[in-house]
């Protein structure tokens, strides 16, 4: 499977114990980008909006 390109921090393989001990400022940029993506999605995934898609 092809890798997904993202500016988010890759936490694969990081235990919760290790995550709790890390400085939260490391994740600030990723968190800001994630929240921006939630607030302003590139497209609608619900199918609800102006115009018909069929």
mmCIF file of the N, C-alpha and C atoms, coordinates in Angstrom:
data_MODEL
# 
_entry.id   MODEL 
# 
loop_
_atom_site.group_PDB 
_atom_site.id 
_atom_site.type_symbol 
_atom_site.label_atom_id 
_atom_site.label_alt_id 
_atom_site.label_comp_id 
_atom_site.label_asym_id 
_atom_site.label_entity_id 
_atom_site.label_seq_id 
_atom_site.pdbx_PDB_ins_code 
_atom_site.Cartn_x 
_atom_site.Cartn_y 
_atom_site.Cartn_z 
_atom_site.occupancy 
_atom_site.B_iso_or_equiv 
_atom_site.pdbx_formal_charge 
_atom_site.auth_seq_id 
_atom_site.auth_comp_id 
_atom_site.auth_asym_id 
_atom_site.auth_atom_id 
_atom_site.pdbx_PDB_model_num 
ATOM 1   N N  . UNK A 1 1  ? 0.847   -1.170 0.000   1.00 0.00 ? 1  UNK A N  1 
ATOM 2   C CA . UNK A 1 1  ? 0.000   0.000  0.000   1.00 0.00 ? 1  UNK A CA 1 
ATOM 3   C C  . UNK A 1 1  ? 0.897   1.238  0.000   1.00 0.00 ? 1  UNK A C  1 
ATOM 4   N N  . UNK A 1 2  ? 0.535   2.220  -0.796  1.00 0.00 ? 2  UNK A N  1 
ATOM 5   C CA . UNK A 1 2  ? 1.312   3.460  -0.884  1.00 0.00 ? 2  UNK A CA 1 
ATOM 6   C C  . UNK A 1 2  ? 1.164   4.275  0.398   1.00 0.00 ? 2  UNK A C  1 
ATOM 7   N N  . UNK A 1 3  ? 2.228   4.949  0.756   1.00 0.00 ? 3  UNK A N  1 
ATOM 8   C CA . UNK A 1 3  ? 2.204   5.801  1.949   1.00 0.00 ? 3  UNK A CA 1 
ATOM 9   C C  . UNK A 1 3  ? 1.379   7.053  1.674   1.00 0.00 ? 3  UNK A C  1 
ATOM 10  N N  . UNK A 1 4  ? 0.752   7.563  2.708   1.00 0.00 ? 4  UNK A N  1 
ATOM 11  C CA . UNK A 1 4  ? -0.025  8.802  2.614   1.00 0.00 ? 4  UNK A CA 1 
ATOM 12  C C  . UNK A 1 4  ? 0.876   9.942  3.047   1.00 0.00 ? 4  UNK A C  1 
ATOM 13  N N  . UNK A 1 5  ? 0.983   10.956 2.190   1.00 0.00 ? 5  UNK A N  1 
ATOM 14  C CA . UNK A 1 5  ? 1.803   12.113 2.532   1.00 0.00 ? 5  UNK A CA 1 
ATOM 15  C C  . UNK A 1 5  ? 1.020   13.041 3.448   1.00 0.00 ? 5  UNK A C  1 
ATOM 16  N N  . UNK A 1 6  ? 1.670   13.486 4.518   1.00 0.00 ? 6  UNK A N  1 
ATOM 17  C CA . UNK A 1 6  ? 1.013   14.337 5.492   1.00 0.00 ? 6  UNK A CA 1 
ATOM 18  C C  . UNK A 1 6  ? 2.069   15.094 6.280   1.00 0.00 ? 6  UNK A C  1 
ATOM 19  N N  . UNK A 1 7  ? 1.700   16.264 6.763   1.00 0.00 ? 7  UNK A N  1 
ATOM 20  C CA . UNK A 1 7  ? 2.584   17.030 7.641   1.00 0.00 ? 7  UNK A CA 1 
ATOM 21  C C  . UNK A 1 7  ? 2.349   16.671 9.104   1.00 0.00 ? 7  UNK A C  1 
ATOM 22  N N  . UNK A 1 8  ? 1.407   15.762 9.346   1.00 0.00 ? 8  UNK A N  1 
ATOM 23  C CA . UNK A 1 8  ? 1.117   15.354 10.716  1.00 0.00 ? 8  UNK A CA 1 
ATOM 24  C C  . UNK A 1 8  ? 2.219   14.455 11.251  1.00 0.00 ? 8  UNK A C  1 
ATOM 25  N N  . UNK A 1 9  ? 2.442   14.498 12.544  1.00 0.00 ? 9  UNK A N  1 
ATOM 26  C CA . UNK A 1 9  ? 3.437   13.653 13.187  1.00 0.00 ? 9  UNK A CA 1 
ATOM 27  C C  . UNK A 1 9  ? 2.991   12.204 13.105  1.00 0.00 ? 9  UNK A C  1 
ATOM 28  N N  . UNK A 1 10 ? 3.889   11.317 12.691  1.00 0.00 ? 10 UNK A N  1 
ATOM 29  C CA . UNK A 1 10 ? 3.591   9.889  12.601  1.00 0.00 ? 10 UNK A CA 1 
ATOM 30  C C  . UNK A 1 10 ? 3.805   9.247  13.968  1.00 0.00 ? 10 UNK A C  1 
ATOM 31  N N  . UNK A 1 11 ? 2.724   8.802  14.584  1.00 0.00 ? 11 UNK A N  1 
ATOM 32  C CA . UNK A 1 11 ? 2.796   8.201  15.920  1.00 0.00 ? 11 UNK A CA 1 
ATOM 33  C C  . UNK A 1 11 ? 2.708   6.684  15.872  1.00 0.00 ? 11 UNK A C  1 
ATOM 34  N N  . UNK A 1 12 ? 2.841   6.113  14.691  1.00 0.00 ? 12 UNK A N  1 
ATOM 35  C CA . UNK A 1 12 ? 2.804   4.654  14.567  1.00 0.00 ? 12 UNK A CA 1 
ATOM 36  C C  . UNK A 1 12 ? 3.934   4.062  15.405  1.00 0.00 ? 12 UNK A C  1 
ATOM 37  N N  . UNK A 1 13 ? 3.595   3.124  16.224  1.00 0.00 ? 13 UNK A N  1 
ATOM 38  C CA . UNK A 1 13 ? 4.601   2.449  17.032  1.00 0.00 ? 13 UNK A CA 1 
ATOM 39  C C  . UNK A 1 13 ? 4.973   3.173  18.313  1.00 0.00 ? 13 UNK A C  1 
ATOM 40  N N  . UNK A 1 14 ? 4.346   4.309  18.605  1.00 0.00 ? 14 UNK A N  1 
ATOM 41  C CA . UNK A 1 14 ? 4.636   5.047  19.834  1.00 0.00 ? 14 UNK A CA 1 
ATOM 42  C C  . UNK A 1 14 ? 3.628   4.631  20.898  1.00 0.00 ? 14 UNK A C  1 
ATOM 43  N N  . UNK A 1 15 ? 4.120   4.142  22.001  1.00 0.00 ? 15 UNK A N  1 
ATOM 44  C CA . UNK A 1 15 ? 3.215   3.705  23.072  1.00 0.00 ? 15 UNK A CA 1 
ATOM 45  C C  . UNK A 1 15 ? 2.598   4.917  23.767  1.00 0.00 ? 15 UNK A C  1 
ATOM 46  N N  . UNK A 1 16 ? 1.465   4.684  24.408  1.00 0.00 ? 16 UNK A N  1 
ATOM 47  C CA . UNK A 1 16 ? 0.819   5.778  25.147  1.00 0.00 ? 16 UNK A CA 1 
ATOM 48  C C  . UNK A 1 16 ? 1.711   6.266  26.274  1.00 0.00 ? 16 UNK A C  1 
ATOM 49  N N  . UNK A 1 17 ? 2.447   5.372  26.877  1.00 0.00 ? 17 UNK A N  1 
ATOM 50  C CA . UNK A 1 17 ? 3.363   5.753  27.965  1.00 0.00 ? 17 UNK A CA 1 
ATOM 51  C C  . UNK A 1 17 ? 4.435   6.712  27.434  1.00 0.00 ? 17 UNK A C  1 
ATOM 52  N N  . UNK A 1 18 ? 5.001   6.387  26.294  1.00 0.00 ? 18 UNK A N  1 
ATOM 53  C CA . UNK A 1 18 ? 6.010   7.256  25.686  1.00 0.00 ? 18 UNK A CA 1 
ATOM 54  C C  . UNK A 1 18 ? 5.385   8.579  25.273  1.00 0.00 ? 18 UNK A C  1 
ATOM 55  N N  . UNK A 1 19 ? 4.216   8.524  24.707  1.00 0.00 ? 19 UNK A N  1 
ATOM 56  C CA . UNK A 1 19 ? 3.518   9.726  24.262  1.00 0.00 ? 19 UNK A CA 1 
ATOM 57  C C  . UNK A 1 19 ? 3.253   10.674 25.432  1.00 0.00 ? 19 UNK A C  1 
ATOM 58  N N  . UNK A 1 20 ? 2.855   10.117 26.558  1.00 0.00 ? 20 UNK A N  1 
ATOM 59  C CA . UNK A 1 20 ? 2.581   10.949 27.744  1.00 0.00 ? 20 UNK A CA 1 
ATOM 60  C C  . UNK A 1 20 ? 3.838   11.653 28.245  1.00 0.00 ? 20 UNK A C  1 
ATOM 61  N N  . UNK A 1 21 ? 4.997   11.041 28.039  1.00 0.00 ? 21 UNK A N  1 
ATOM 62  C CA . UNK A 1 21 ? 6.242   11.613 28.550  1.00 0.00 ? 21 UNK A CA 1 
ATOM 63  C C  . UNK A 1 21 ? 6.866   12.635 27.599  1.00 0.00 ? 21 UNK A C  1 
ATOM 64  N N  . UNK A 1 22 ? 6.324   12.770 26.400  1.00 0.00 ? 22 UNK A N  1 
ATOM 65  C CA . UNK A 1 22 ? 6.890   13.691 25.407  1.00 0.00 ? 22 UNK A CA 1 
ATOM 66  C C  . UNK A 1 22 ? 6.383   15.116 25.616  1.00 0.00 ? 22 UNK A C  1 
ATOM 67  N N  . UNK A 1 23 ? 7.192   16.073 25.194  1.00 0.00 ? 23 UNK A N  1 
ATOM 68  C CA . UNK A 1 23 ? 6.834   17.481 25.287  1.00 0.00 ? 23 UNK A CA 1 
ATOM 69  C C  . UNK A 1 23 ? 5.720   17.778 24.287  1.00 0.00 ? 23 UNK A C  1 
ATOM 70  N N  . UNK A 1 24 ? 4.593   18.285 24.747  1.00 0.00 ? 24 UNK A N  1 
ATOM 71  C CA . UNK A 1 24 ? 3.435   18.557 23.906  1.00 0.00 ? 24 UNK A CA 1 
ATOM 72  C C  . UNK A 1 24 ? 3.690   19.591 22.825  1.00 0.00 ? 24 UNK A C  1 
ATOM 73  N N  . UNK A 1 25 ? 4.709   20.443 23.008  1.00 0.00 ? 25 UNK A N  1 
ATOM 74  C CA . UNK A 1 25 ? 5.015   21.458 22.000  1.00 0.00 ? 25 UNK A CA 1 
ATOM 75  C C  . UNK A 1 25 ? 5.484   20.826 20.694  1.00 0.00 ? 25 UNK A C  1 
ATOM 76  N N  . UNK A 1 26 ? 5.964   19.583 20.768  1.00 0.00 ? 26 UNK A N  1 
ATOM 77  C CA . UNK A 1 26 ? 6.408   18.864 19.567  1.00 0.00 ? 26 UNK A CA 1 
ATOM 78  C C  . UNK A 1 26 ? 5.241   18.666 18.615  1.00 0.00 ? 26 UNK A C  1 
ATOM 79  N N  . UNK A 1 27 ? 4.046   18.534 19.158  1.00 0.00 ? 27 UNK A N  1 
ATOM 80  C CA . UNK A 1 27 ? 2.860   18.228 18.371  1.00 0.00 ? 27 UNK A CA 1 
ATOM 81  C C  . UNK A 1 27 ? 2.047   19.463 17.992  1.00 0.00 ? 27 UNK A C  1 
ATOM 82  N N  . UNK A 1 28 ? 2.484   20.646 18.381  1.00 0.00 ? 28 UNK A N  1 
ATOM 83  C CA . UNK A 1 28 ? 1.687   21.863 18.175  1.00 0.00 ? 28 UNK A CA 1 
ATOM 84  C C  . UNK A 1 28 ? 1.349   22.104 16.706  1.00 0.00 ? 28 UNK A C  1 
ATOM 85  N N  . UNK A 1 29 ? 2.322   21.992 15.817  1.00 0.00 ? 29 UNK A N  1 
ATOM 86  C CA . UNK A 1 29 ? 2.080   22.243 14.393  1.00 0.00 ? 29 UNK A CA 1 
ATOM 87  C C  . UNK A 1 29 ? 1.112   21.223 13.824  1.00 0.00 ? 29 UNK A C  1 
ATOM 88  N N  . UNK A 1 30 ? 1.296   19.952 14.183  1.00 0.00 ? 30 UNK A N  1 
ATOM 89  C CA . UNK A 1 30 ? 0.403   18.901 13.690  1.00 0.00 ? 30 UNK A CA 1 
ATOM 90  C C  . UNK A 1 30 ? -1.018  19.119 14.193  1.00 0.00 ? 30 UNK A C  1 
ATOM 91  N N  . UNK A 1 31 ? -1.156  19.486 15.449  1.00 0.00 ? 31 UNK A N  1 
ATOM 92  C CA . UNK A 1 31 ? -2.481  19.712 16.018  1.00 0.00 ? 31 UNK A CA 1 
ATOM 93  C C  . UNK A 1 31 ? -3.171  20.884 15.335  1.00 0.00 ? 31 UNK A C  1 
ATOM 94  N N  . UNK A 1 32 ? -2.430  21.962 15.087  1.00 0.00 ? 32 UNK A N  1 
ATOM 95  C CA . UNK A 1 32 ? -3.004  23.116 14.398  1.00 0.00 ? 32 UNK A CA 1 
ATOM 96  C C  . UNK A 1 32 ? -3.468  22.739 12.995  1.00 0.00 ? 32 UNK A C  1 
ATOM 97  N N  . UNK A 1 33 ? -2.667  21.957 12.273  1.00 0.00 ? 33 UNK A N  1 
ATOM 98  C CA . UNK A 1 33 ? -3.048  21.534 10.924  1.00 0.00 ? 33 UNK A CA 1 
ATOM 99  C C  . UNK A 1 33 ? -4.274  20.623 10.957  1.00 0.00 ? 33 UNK A C  1 
ATOM 100 N N  . UNK A 1 34 ? -4.314  19.719 11.911  1.00 0.00 ? 34 UNK A N  1 
ATOM 101 C CA . UNK A 1 34 ? -5.455  18.821 12.053  1.00 0.00 ? 34 UNK A CA 1 
ATOM 102 C C  . UNK A 1 34 ? -6.737  19.604 12.329  1.00 0.00 ? 34 UNK A C  1 
ATOM 103 N N  . UNK A 1 35 ? -6.677  20.542 13.254  1.00 0.00 ? 35 UNK A N  1 
ATOM 104 C CA . UNK A 1 35 ? -7.853  21.345 13.588  1.00 0.00 ? 35 UNK A CA 1 
ATOM 105 C C  . UNK A 1 35 ? -8.282  22.225 12.417  1.00 0.00 ? 35 UNK A C  1 
ATOM 106 N N  . UNK A 1 36 ? -7.326  22.764 11.671  1.00 0.00 ? 36 UNK A N  1 
ATOM 107 C CA . UNK A 1 36 ? -7.648  23.577 10.488  1.00 0.00 ? 36 UNK A CA 1 
ATOM 108 C C  . UNK A 1 36 ? -8.372  22.717 9.446   1.00 0.00 ? 36 UNK A C  1 
ATOM 109 N N  . UNK A 1 37 ? -7.929  21.469 9.284   1.00 0.00 ? 37 UNK A N  1 
ATOM 110 C CA . UNK A 1 37 ? -8.574  20.562 8.345   1.00 0.00 ? 37 UNK A CA 1 
ATOM 111 C C  . UNK A 1 37 ? -9.987  20.194 8.758   1.00 0.00 ? 37 UNK A C  1 
ATOM 112 N N  . UNK A 1 38 ? -10.226 20.128 10.049  1.00 0.00 ? 38 UNK A N  1 
ATOM 113 C CA . UNK A 1 38 ? -11.565 19.837 10.556  1.00 0.00 ? 38 UNK A CA 1 
ATOM 114 C C  . UNK A 1 38 ? -12.474 21.041 10.350  1.00 0.00 ? 38 UNK A C  1 
ATOM 115 N N  . UNK A 1 39 ? -11.955 22.226 10.640  1.00 0.00 ? 39 UNK A N  1 
ATOM 116 C CA . UNK A 1 39 ? -12.747 23.450 10.511  1.00 0.00 ? 39 UNK A CA 1 
ATOM 117 C C  . UNK A 1 39 ? -13.012 23.829 9.058   1.00 0.00 ? 39 UNK A C  1 
ATOM 118 N N  . UNK A 1 40 ? -12.070 23.518 8.164   1.00 0.00 ? 40 UNK A N  1 
ATOM 119 C CA . UNK A 1 40 ? -12.193 23.919 6.760   1.00 0.00 ? 40 UNK A CA 1 
ATOM 120 C C  . UNK A 1 40 ? -11.857 22.734 5.856   1.00 0.00 ? 40 UNK A C  1 
ATOM 121 N N  . UNK A 1 41 ? -12.739 21.749 5.771   1.00 0.00 ? 41 UNK A N  1 
ATOM 122 C CA . UNK A 1 41 ? -12.456 20.576 4.935   1.00 0.00 ? 41 UNK A CA 1 
ATOM 123 C C  . UNK A 1 41 ? -12.365 20.966 3.455   1.00 0.00 ? 41 UNK A C  1 
ATOM 124 N N  . UNK A 1 42 ? -11.552 20.215 2.719   1.00 0.00 ? 42 UNK A N  1 
ATOM 125 C CA . UNK A 1 42 ? -11.377 20.480 1.295   1.00 0.00 ? 42 UNK A CA 1 
ATOM 126 C C  . UNK A 1 42 ? -12.623 20.132 0.495   1.00 0.00 ? 42 UNK A C  1 
ATOM 127 N N  . UNK A 1 43 ? -13.398 19.148 0.962   1.00 0.00 ? 43 UNK A N  1 
ATOM 128 C CA . UNK A 1 43 ? -14.624 18.765 0.276   1.00 0.00 ? 43 UNK A CA 1 
ATOM 129 C C  . UNK A 1 43 ? -15.593 18.159 1.273   1.00 0.00 ? 43 UNK A C  1 
ATOM 130 N N  . UNK A 1 44 ? -16.825 18.109 0.879   1.00 0.00 ? 44 UNK A N  1 
ATOM 131 C CA . UNK A 1 44 ? -17.864 17.539 1.726   1.00 0.00 ? 44 UNK A CA 1 
ATOM 132 C C  . UNK A 1 44 ? -17.860 16.016 1.611   1.00 0.00 ? 44 UNK A C  1 
ATOM 133 N N  . UNK A 1 45 ? -17.887 15.343 2.746   1.00 0.00 ? 45 UNK A N  1 
ATOM 134 C CA . UNK A 1 45 ? -17.941 13.884 2.726   1.00 0.00 ? 45 UNK A CA 1 
ATOM 135 C C  . UNK A 1 45 ? -19.341 13.378 3.034   1.00 0.00 ? 45 UNK A C  1 
ATOM 136 N N  . UNK A 1 46 ? -20.244 14.281 3.370   1.00 0.00 ? 46 UNK A N  1 
ATOM 137 C CA . UNK A 1 46 ? -21.578 13.854 3.735   1.00 0.00 ? 46 UNK A CA 1 
ATOM 138 C C  . UNK A 1 46 ? -22.515 13.762 2.544   1.00 0.00 ? 46 UNK A C  1 
ATOM 139 N N  . UNK A 1 47 ? -22.154 14.395 1.451   1.00 0.00 ? 47 UNK A N  1 
ATOM 140 C CA . UNK A 1 47 ? -23.029 14.409 0.289   1.00 0.00 ? 47 UNK A CA 1 
ATOM 141 C C  . UNK A 1 47 ? -24.134 15.442 0.395   1.00 0.00 ? 47 UNK A C  1 
ATOM 142 N N  . UNK A 1 48 ? -24.154 16.199 1.463   1.00 0.00 ? 48 UNK A N  1 
ATOM 143 C CA . UNK A 1 48 ? -25.173 17.223 1.644   1.00 0.00 ? 48 UNK A CA 1 
ATOM 144 C C  . UNK A 1 48 ? -24.617 18.563 1.185   1.00 0.00 ? 48 UNK A C  1 
ATOM 145 N N  . UNK A 1 49 ? -25.307 19.201 0.323   1.00 0.00 ? 49 UNK A N  1 
ATOM 146 C CA . UNK A 1 49 ? -24.859 20.503 -0.135  1.00 0.00 ? 49 UNK A CA 1 
ATOM 147 C C  . UNK A 1 49 ? -25.654 20.918 -1.345  1.00 0.00 ? 49 UNK A C  1 
ATOM 148 N N  . UNK A 1 50 ? -25.330 22.097 -1.873  1.00 0.00 ? 50 UNK A N  1 
ATOM 149 C CA . UNK A 1 50 ? -26.072 22.593 -3.034  1.00 0.00 ? 50 UNK A CA 1 
ATOM 150 C C  . UNK A 1 50 ? -25.814 21.741 -4.268  1.00 0.00 ? 50 UNK A C  1 
ATOM 151 N N  . UNK A 1 51 ? -26.856 21.557 -5.025  1.00 0.00 ? 51 UNK A N  1 
ATOM 152 C CA . UNK A 1 51 ? -26.730 20.808 -6.284  1.00 0.00 ? 51 UNK A CA 1 
ATOM 153 C C  . UNK A 1 51 ? -26.858 19.318 -6.091  1.00 0.00 ? 51 UNK A C  1 
ATOM 154 N N  . UNK A 1 52 ? -27.214 18.647 -7.175  1.00 0.00 ? 52 UNK A N  1 
ATOM 155 C CA . UNK A 1 52 ? -27.350 17.194 -7.136  1.00 0.00 ? 52 UNK A CA 1 
ATOM 156 C C  . UNK A 1 52 ? -26.102 16.545 -7.688  1.00 0.00 ? 52 UNK A C  1 
ATOM 157 N N  . UNK A 1 53 ? -25.763 15.418 -7.167  1.00 0.00 ? 53 UNK A N  1 
ATOM 158 C CA . UNK A 1 53 ? -24.574 14.700 -7.608  1.00 0.00 ? 53 UNK A CA 1 
ATOM 159 C C  . UNK A 1 53 ? -24.907 13.514 -8.504  1.00 0.00 ? 53 UNK A C  1 
ATOM 160 N N  . UNK A 1 54 ? -26.202 13.235 -8.707  1.00 0.00 ? 54 UNK A N  1 
ATOM 161 C CA . UNK A 1 54 ? -26.552 12.079 -9.518  1.00 0.00 ? 54 UNK A CA 1 
ATOM 162 C C  . UNK A 1 54 ? -26.738 12.527 -10.902 1.00 0.00 ? 54 UNK A C  1 
# 
